Amino acid sequence: MNDFQLQRLGTIMEPEVGNPQEIEGVLNPAAVRGPDGHLYLFPRLVAQGNFSRIGIARVTFNQAGDPCGVQRLGIALEPETDYERTSQGGGCEDPRVTFVEPLQRYVMSYAALSSLGPRIAFAISEDLFHWKRLGLASFAPYGSIDFVHVDNKDASLFPIAIPNHVGKMQMALLHRPLFPGSTPEEIVCQDCSRVVDLNHESIWISYCPMPDWPDEPVDRLTERSGGGSAIGIRIQQLGLFNSHYRLATPVAPWEILKIGGGPPPIMTRHGWMIIYHGVSEIPNSGTEEHKLCYSAGVMVLSRDHPHEILYRSAEPILKPELPQEKAGTVPNIVFPTGIDRRDDIGLPDRFDIYYGMADSRIGVARLDLPEFLPKASTGSPPS
C-alpha cells in the first residue's frame, strides 16, 4: 500500500424518529475511548430552529469488529451559559474530545453559539459523563491579528504537551479563525485570480502553558471563599493561548476556498496525523448560485516538531459520493470530526473515521496507515 485510502463502513447514526432533539439532524461527532474501554461518540444533535446540543452515545460493534450502531445515553452539554445562548436559542456544536495525558482528564473543545457568533469553548471530565465548563478560549493577539473578536470553531487539542515553534513544551490547539471575508461563501464570490490571504485563511496552532491543576477530582475543585481557607482551587479555564504559528493554508483545488480542522491530532508511526476538511466550488452546477463541496484530506506532522508538515494529500481521501452525503440539511458535505485507533483489536495502524454526512447523519470510514509516507505531497506556501 502506498497511499492513504478510506473505505466506507456505512451510516452509523441518523435522526431518531419522533425525537424532537434530533429533528434537524445528528452530525459531526467527537469520538473517544472511555475509562471502561468502550468507544463513545458525542454527536451534535440539532433541534428545531438549529438549536444544538451535544449528545453522548456508546458505539456498538459487530462480530467482525466493525462499528455498526450506537446506544444513545443522553445529553453531555446543552446551551445554558450566556456564551452558548442567542435571543432565538443558541448552541453547543461540533465537539472534539481529547484525553490530555498531563492533566489525566478529557477535554472537550466545542463551538459555543451566542449572539456574537461561534466561539471556541472548553469543558473537562474524568469519566465522559460529567462535564464541567471551562469557559471560552482566550487568545493573545499575534501582531495585528486579533483571534478574540472573530468567529472560531473546529478546534482540537493535542493529547500531550508539544514543543512550540521555539521549542517550549506547551499545550497546543489547532483552530481556523473565520476572519471577515475568509468564509467559503465570501471567497467563492471573489475573482478566481485572487491571492490567498495567508494570515486570514490558515489553520493555526496556538500554544498556552500546560495548566498546573491540583490533583483533585473535578467535582471537588471549588472556588476559594472570600477571606477563608480554600478547600480547593476552581478550574476556570485552560489559560491564555499566547503564542501562535500558521500551520497550513489552502493550496490544492479541492480545498482552495477553505481548510479547517477535523478530529484531534493522533500519533502514528509516521508522526502526528491530522484529518482535515477542505472546501471547493462545484463546477457547472447549472444555477447562478455558488454551490460548495466539503471534502477531507490528511496531513502528517513531525513527531518532534509538529509545526512542520511532512505530508499533505494533494487529493481528498474522502469526498461526497453517496446519496446520504450529497443530499441533506446542507448537501455535498463529508465532515470528519472523530477518530478511533483500533488498538482494541490489535491493529494500531487502523483508524475508524467518524464524519458528518450532509449535516444530517453520521458515517464511518476505515483508514489503514500506509507502510511508507507517499512521496507525492502538497505543501503550504512559504511564510
Secondary structure, DSSP 8 states (H G I E B T S, - for coil): --S--EEEEEEEE---TT-GGGTTEEEEEEEEE-TTS-EEEEEEEEETTTEEEEEEEEEEE-TTS-EEEEEEEEEEE---SGGGB-SS-BEEEEEEEEEETTTTEEEEEEEEEETTEEEEEEEEESSSSS-EEEEE-EE--BTTB-SSSSEEEEEEE-SS-EE-TTS-EEEEEEEEEE-TT-SHHHHTTS-TT----TTTSSEEEEEE------SS-GGG-----TTS--SS-------EE-EEEEEE---SGGGTTEEE--S--EEETTEEEEEEEEEEE-TT-SSSS--EEEEEEEEEE-SS-TTSEEEE-SS-SB---SHHHHSSSSSSBEEEEEEEEEGGGTEEEEEEEEEEETTTEEEEEEEE--SS--S--------
